Amino acid sequence: MKKTVKVVAAIIENDMNEILCALRSPNMSIPNMWEFPGGKVEEGEDLYAAVVREIDEEMDCKVVAQELFNEHTHEYAAFIINLIAIKCKVVEGTPIRSEHSKLIWLKRENLTSLKWAPADIPAVEQLIKEK
């Protein structure tokens, strides 16, 4: 039986209505695909606290979790991911990459130009429809 992993992803929008996109590094699982930054929810951890912690750890900036945006379960070959996308706002610092190969800001209408990790695609599609 495959393990199900609960993961939070931050949908971070800047003042120019661009969304933060992160490229998974070659040594990560699901390598060289784009995702919304975030990570695993720890045992007993609140979803909003998890996304704030993950962005602080991964991108060295502070965000405020605003609202649940999208939830999707996707089955990969080795595991099942329950991905919960949460809209966030940067309140301190600027996101910097540490684990990812690249970070870029993209307008909603350009999000489909990237090769997204399959679990992130429903949130991408919802973002494009939103505005």
N, C-alpha and C positions, 0 to 999 in steps of 0.2 A: 504494500500500500504506500502511495506517495505521501510525503509530508506536505501539509498545507502551511504556508508561511504568510503571516499577516504583515503587510508592508504599508507604510504611509508615504505619500508623494506630495510634495509641495508645488502648488500652482502659484508661482510668484510673478506678479505683473508689475512693471515699472511705470513711471509717470508718463511714458510715451506709448502706453498700451501695448508693450511688448512682453512676451512670456519667456521666462528663463528655461532654457533647454540644456540638458547635460548629456555629453557623449560618454558612454561606458567605456572604460579602458580595455585594452586587449586582454588583460589578466583577470578581468571580472567575469562572472557567469553572464551569459548573453552579451558577449563582447561586441564592441564597435557599433552599438545601436544606441539611439537617443532615448532619453527618459526624462521624467520630471524627477528632480532630486528628492531623496528621502532615505528610508531604510526600515529595518525590522522594528516592529512594536515589541517592547520587552514585556515579560509576564506581568500582568496586573497594571500595565501602564495605560493611561488615558491617551486616546488618539491624538488629541491636540497637543498634549505634552510631548508625545513621541515625535511629532513632526518638528516642533520647536527645538527639541534636543538634537535630532538628526541634522538639521540645517546648521545649528551652532557647531556641531562636531565636524561636519563635512565641508562647510563653506565659510566658517569663521565669521558669521554674521547673525544678528538676532532678527527673528521674525515673530509676528503675531499671527496665530492661526485664526482665521475669520469665519469660515464656513465649510461644511462638508460639501464637496462638489460632485464627486463621482465615486462609485464603488463597483468594482468588477473582479470576477474570479476567472483566472486563466490557467489552463493546464499546460505546462511545459513538459518536455520529455522526462526530466528528473524530479520535478516537484510541481506543486500547485501554488499559485500566488493569489492571495486575496488583497488586491490593491485598492487602497482608499485614498483618493485624491482630495486634498484640502486646500482651499484658497488661502494664501498667506500674503502678508505685507512685510517688507523689510523695514525695520524700525531703527536699526543700528548697524553701521558698517555696510560693506559691499560684498556680495557673494564672490568668493575666490575658490578656484578649483584645487582640490588636494587629491581626491580619489579618482576623479573623472579625467578623461583626456582633454576635454574642451567644454567650455560654457559659452553659450551664445544667447542673445536676446532676439526673438523673432516676433513679427506681427502675426496675429491669428491666421490671416489668410495665407501665410507662408509656411505654416507648420507642416503641411503635407509634403514639403520639399525634403524633409528628413526621413531617414529610415528608422522608424520607431520600434522599440521593443513591443512585442504583441500585447502585453498586458496594459501598456499605456495608450494604445490606439483608441479605445472608447472615450477616454478623457480628452484626447486630441480632437476627436470628432465632435464632442459636446462643446468644446471651446470654440471651434470654428462656427458652429450653429448659433452660439450665444450672441454674437454681435454681427 
